[in-house]
Amino acid sequence: MKNNPLIGRIEERKTLEKALQSPKAEMVSIIGRRRIGKTFLVKSVYGGRIDFEITGIQQATRKEQLRNFMLQISKYSKGSFPISEPKDWLEAFYLLSKFLETKRKEEKMAVFLDELPWLATHRSGFLKGLSYFWNSWAVDQNIVVVICGSAASWMIKKVVHHKGGLHNRITKRISLKPFNLIETEHFFKEKKFNFDRYQILQLYMALGGVPHYLDEVEADKSAAQNINQICFSENGLLQDEFSKLYASLFENSETHVKVVRALAKKRKGMTRSDIVLNSRLPEGGGASKILEELLHSGFISVYYPFRKKKKDRLYRLTDEYSLFYLQFIEKNRNEGSAVWKELSQTQAYKSWAGYAFENICLKHIPQIKKALGIAGVYSTSSTFIKKGNQYEKGIQIDLLIERNDHVINICEIKFYNAALTIDKSTAMELRNKMAIFKETTHTRKQIFLTMITTFGIKQNMHSLGLVDVALTMDDLY
């Protein structure tokens, strides 16, 4: 990012600072998707305190990685440490320990190993070298070692759950997520951008809360103009980011993309068996591994239907950029400079906007609970689907919040560019939905109809006595 201060990341910052102040050796793992700000976080908190840093080179050979490692030692020693070509990673980490011994100081030393999956190429011996470095030297030193990687599944399998010398050596873990809406607002305010919350919401629906994507936004353009520039112009950052994104995170990423594409077509979610069928994945452990990796990396989310078992859970594509790319960018990249202005007038836009806003609400459930005044009440969130038949129409409820105070909030989520007016037919539909829910679930709890919209609802004869609580996009911030 372009000289931005560190926004948000309060808990992550505390974790890194505690590791630096701890009286014992610490190994901190940071996991997060490409361009989420992992490196920026470490450098913002540790700054000039880093005594050695290396970033893996993508698709480089072991020899090239080792050479880079020694060049970094030369850089941090300012040429005072003699360079020799190590024959393997054991020797390289031994040389690192010797270099760090020349820097002994009262303050804690900090070592930063960035893009670990690129350093630890297949059969390279890197993890053995790192295990040797930690177990034979670092564990007894006043040091913090930060290891970082975009490939979440690789980091968890090879480092966090490592069965060899690194087993249980991670002392602190950070899973770095995209910004939420309030952090995104702070990000723009820090840059002196005068965007209102509706503009920010529109940007978030297309780009998500990935700092590097948001850093492309320009202050003198509207949300629509920025989306057009970033996503559809020939030199726009996100015009072809999709092809790089999954390939940088997962081995055999084609299978992950198949799952993402299948979920993009079934917006209300799919069961595991439906995903296997629609993605043509092999049944068995492979499918579970792919879903777990996509979950760990934050591209998909899992939701539980109301009072249903684990096997009934639904997976949804909730990564804003992936959904936007598959819906609009992929087919319209070469359609001219004003393509988004045209697309945003279509029915496809309305359908996408409704789903994108729904996803954002589902990611901001703590904020919704706070707005409802139930932050301190134990509650569970779920969805509800009742399939229709030849006699009655099916229903779907976007969000249910079942509370311990004998209340269930039925949340109806609507995206609209003005205050929403509930007409007679909509009121009848909502009443019918609540009646079917009560009849199907046999619940005896109090039902509160909660409308979550962009600009609220207009009070009229149809909303009075029907809507118990009306929340707006401001409540998500």
Secondary structure, DSSP 8 states (H G I E B T S, - for coil): --S----S-HHHHHHHHHHHH-SS-EEEEEE--TTSSHHHHHHHHHGGG-SEEEE--TT--HHHHHHHHHHHHHHHTTT-S-----SSHHHHHHHHHHHHHTT--SS-EEEEEESHHHHS-TT--HHHHHHHHHHHTGGGSSEEEEEEES-HHHHIIIIIT-SSTTTT---EEEE-----HHHHHHHHHHTT----HHHHHHHHHHHTT-HHHHTT--TTS-HHHHHIIIIISTT-TTSSHHHHHHHHH-TTHHHHHHHHHHHHH-TT-B-HHHHHHHHT--TTHHHHHHHHHHHHTTSEEEE-BTT--GGG-EEEE--HHHHHIIIIIHHHTTS-TTHHHHHTTSHHHHHHHHHHHHHHHHHTHHHHHHHTT-TTS-EEEEEEEE---SSS--EEEEEEEEETTSEEEEEEEE--SS-EE--HHHHHHHHHHHHHHHHHH---SEEEEEEEESS-EE--TTTTTT-SEEE-GGGG-
